[in-house]
Structure formats: C-alpha cells, structure tokens
C-alpha cells in the first residue's frame, strides 16, 4: 500500500503541517502547524480524538510501523519513531519515543523524557522530566544514571536493533555509511 492516505473528514490539519506516505488518521483528530507525519516505507495509524501539537514529528519505517491510539496528546516538538501507543497516553513537549517501543494506556512521558528502543511501558507508567525509560518492563533512569543506561543500551545495540547492522569492528564512518544506505534503500519510491 504505497503512499495511500486515509484522513477522516473531521480531522483538523493546521497550515504548515506535512503528512507524507501511508498514513491513516481517525475522526476529530488535530494536527498542529509544523507537525510532520512521515511514513518512510512503513505505515502510520492515528486514532480518533487525538491531539498532535505544533512541531511534533511522527515517523515510521519499513521495519517499524507506528500506531497511535485514541485520545492521545502529543506535545509540541515531541518525536515518535516506529512505536505503538495505546489510548489515553500523554507525551509532553520534547518527549522522544524510539523504535519498537510499546506504551500501554495511561502512560505519561514528561517534558524532555525519552522512551528508548524496544521498551515496554505497562499501563499508567510515568517517566519524569529529563528521565529515560528503557527495557521490558521499562526501567526509569534518572539523569545521574546515564552511564548505567548506556551500558544497558549497549547490550542490545541501537544500530543492530534499528538497522540490522552488526557494528563489530567498524569505524563510526563505516557505521554511518551503512546506516544511511539502509535507510535510503527502505524508502518507498
């Protein structure tokens, strides 16, 4: 289903919003100015009565589709990539949600919070301002625990998980060359 869009007639799309690719948006949803909803080889489904505020970015990829439920609030400049967000969740300003994450109903991601790759947030999970959720179930890391978080993330490997690239023995330049090639190869053209 290359680039097919289904946008309910009651959706409010403000000037300057961009909707690109295979995107479905349900009834009474609001898309703020400057929001970007871009399916890069995957699909994006947004439910009913959801609010996507100004400057938010929602992305999918061939490997990681994105699904956002009903009555979800996504704050200004929040970024969501290839995640599943159930009904009644709140993502505050500058919240970031990475590939493969699953948020159950009632999850709250506070300002500048991060839900990292492959994280499962049980019902009513709360991630405080500037904290990181990571793991299954989510463990909450305070800013002072960033070293512990990086050690846990290293065990999964971001590039391996997101791009299926083994980085063993590769320089950063080689890794980024492979990452960009993989991203571009997966686009629907």
C-alpha positions, 0 to 999 in steps of 0.5 A: 500500500504505497503512499495511500492516505486515509484522513477522516473528514473531521480531522483538523490539519493546521497550515504548515503541517506535512503528512507524507506516505501511508498514513491513516488518521481517525475522526476529530483528530488535530494536527498542529502547524509544523507537525510532520507525519512521515511514513518512510516505507512503513505505515502510520495509524492515528486514532480518533480524538487525538491531539498532535501539537505544533512541531511534533514529528511522527515517523515510521519505517519499513521495519517499524510501523507506528500506531497511535491510539485514541485520545492521545496528546502529543506535545509540541516538538515531541518525536515518535519513531516506529512505536505503538501507543495505546489510548489515553497516553500523554507525551509532553513537549520534547518527549522522544519515543524510539523504535519498537517501543510499546506504551500501554494506556495511561502512560505519561512521558514528561517534558524532555523524557525519552522512551528508548528502543524496544521498551515496554511501558505497562499501563499508567507508567510515568517517566519524569522530566529529563528521565529515560525509560528503557527495557521490558518492563521499562526501567526509569533512569534518572539523569545521574544514571546515564552511564548505567543506561548506556551500558544497558543500551549497549547490550542490545545495540541501537544500530543492530536493533534499528538497522540490522547492522552488526557494528563489530569492528567498524569505524563510526564512518563505516557505521554511518555509511551503512546506516544511511544506505539502509535507510535510503534503500527502505524508502518507498519510491 
